[in-house]
Structure formats: structure tokens, C-alpha cells
Amino acid sequence: MPRTDMHLGASPVLFAYAKTMRKTPTTAEQLLWQQLRNKQVLGLHFRFQHLLLYFIADFYCHALRLIIEVDGSIHNLPAQYQYDELRTLELSNYGITVLRFKNEQVINHIQIVLEEISNQAQTLLAIQPPI
């Protein structure tokens, strides 16, 4: 049984969908996952396609309550952009920070992306104790 404190009550249907998404990552997600897995960034544990409420986060560090999203071109559409903003706002109400990167940033500038993730993680570590 999933720990509800880590998933904020996500539904069983979403668990199945997230499992499918883990098997078919985008190129950018795959590339970033290779850099985040096995505690390679500041010794932090990240989860891939992790559920929170009724959302699936591309990457989630529970200790810092940090989500990292990798956005494809659909996220440039006004309706999707607005949805993403509302989603970020709702998650922030739970003390969760959301970082967003475009696919192109991850694919073409992975080191800069990793530096931004590391900087945000260090900031969060400085202001809140890990969970």
C-alpha cells in the first residue's frame, strides 16, 4: 500500500497511469533521470513519475518537497500554461516547490539544468529541514 503522506491521497487509477508513463519516458525525461537517479545530486533521492494529489510529477524529491517538471511544446499552449500555473499554486499550498524546464533545455544544456536543480535544493536545505 502506498504511503499517503508521500502521495497526498493520489488515486489508484493514477498509480497505474504513472507506471505506464515510467515505461515510456520522453528523451528529455530519460536524460534527466539518468542524472537524478541513485542520489547523484547532493545525495538526494528523486522519484520518477511520482503521484501527488491528482497530479503526476515528472520528478519528486520528498525530503525537500521539490518537483521538477520537464515540459514539451504542449506546455506553450495558453490553456496548458494556465493549467500548469494553477497546478503549481495548488502544490505550493502543500509546501511543494516546482521547478520547470523545457525539453530543449534538458537535452541541450543538461549541466545548466543540473546546476539550477542543485542551487534550488541547496536553498531549500538551508531554509527547511529535510522530511
C-alpha positions in Angstrom: 0.0 0.0 0.0 1.4 3.4 -1.0 2.4 5.8 1.8 -0.3 8.5 1.7 1.9 11.1 3.2 4.2 10.9 0.1 1.3 10.9 -2.4 -1.2 13.2 -0.7 -4.1 10.8 -1.3 -3.5 10.1 -5.0 -5.9 7.7 -6.6 -5.1 4.1 -7.6 -6.0 4.8 -11.2 -3.2 7.4 -11.3 -0.8 4.9 -9.9 -1.4 2.7 -12.9 -1.1 5.6 -15.3 2.2 6.7 -13.7 3.6 3.2 -14.0 2.8 3.3 -17.8 4.5 6.7 -18.0 7.6 5.4 -16.4 7.9 2.8 -19.1 7.7 5.4 -21.9 9.7 8.5 -20.9 10.5 11.3 -23.3 14.1 11.7 -24.4 14.5 14.7 -22.1 12.9 12.8 -19.1 15.2 9.8 -19.8 18.3 12.1 -19.9 17.4 13.9 -16.7 16.5 10.7 -14.9 20.0 9.3 -15.6 21.4 12.3 -13.8 19.0 12.4 -10.8 18.7 8.7 -10.0 20.8 6.9 -7.4 21.2 10.1 -5.3 23.6 11.8 -7.8 22.5 15.3 -6.9 23.6 16.3 -3.4 22.8 12.8 -2.2 19.1 13.4 -2.6 16.6 10.7 -3.5 14.4 11.6 -6.5 11.4 9.6 -7.7 10.3 9.4 -11.3 6.7 9.9 -12.3 5.6 10.4 -8.7 1.9 11.0 -7.7 0.8 13.8 -5.5 -2.9 14.5 -5.2 -4.3 14.1 -8.7 -1.0 15.1 -10.4 1.9 13.1 -11.7 5.2 14.9 -11.1 8.0 14.1 -13.6 10.5 14.0 -10.7 9.9 14.4 -7.0 12.3 14.7 -4.0 10.2 14.0 -0.9 12.8 15.1 1.5 12.7 18.7 0.1 9.2 18.6 -1.3 10.6 19.6 -4.6 9.1 18.7 -8.0 11.0 19.0 -11.3 8.9 19.1 -14.5 10.2 18.7 -18.0 7.9 20.4 -20.4 7.3 19.6 -24.1 5.8 22.0 -26.6 2.3 21.4 -25.4 3.1 23.5 -22.3 3.4 26.5 -24.6 -0.3 26.5 -25.3 -2.2 29.1 -23.3 -4.6 26.7 -21.8 -1.9 24.3 -20.7 0.2 27.1 -19.4 -2.7 28.3 -17.3 -3.3 24.8 -16.0 0.4 24.5 -15.1 0.3 27.8 -13.2 -2.8 26.6 -11.2 -1.2 23.3 -10.5 1.9 24.9 -9.2 -0.2 27.2 -7.0 -2.1 24.3 -5.6 1.0 22.3 -4.9 2.6 25.3 -3.2 -0.3 25.3 -0.8 1.2 22.0 0.4 4.7 23.5 0.7 5.9 21.9 -2.5 8.3 23.8 -4.8 8.0 23.3 -8.6 10.9 23.8 -11.0 10.2 23.7 -14.7 12.5 23.1 -17.6 11.8 22.8 -21.3 12.8 19.6 -23.1 15.3 21.6 -25.2 17.0 22.9 -22.0 17.4 19.4 -20.7 18.6 17.9 -24.0 20.9 20.8 -25.0 22.1 22.2 -21.6 21.8 19.4 -19.1 24.7 20.8 -16.9 23.0 24.1 -16.5 19.7 22.4 -15.6 21.6 20.3 -13.0 23.2 23.4 -11.6 19.7 25.1 -11.2 18.4 21.9 -9.5 21.3 21.8 -7.2 21.0 25.5 -6.4 17.3 25.2 -5.6 18.0 22.1 -3.5 20.7 23.9 -1.5 18.3 26.8 -0.9 15.6 24.5 0.3 18.0 22.6 2.5 19.1 26.0 4.1 15.5 27.1 4.9 13.8 23.8 5.8 15.0 20.6 7.4 14.5 17.6 5.2 11.4 15.5 5.8 
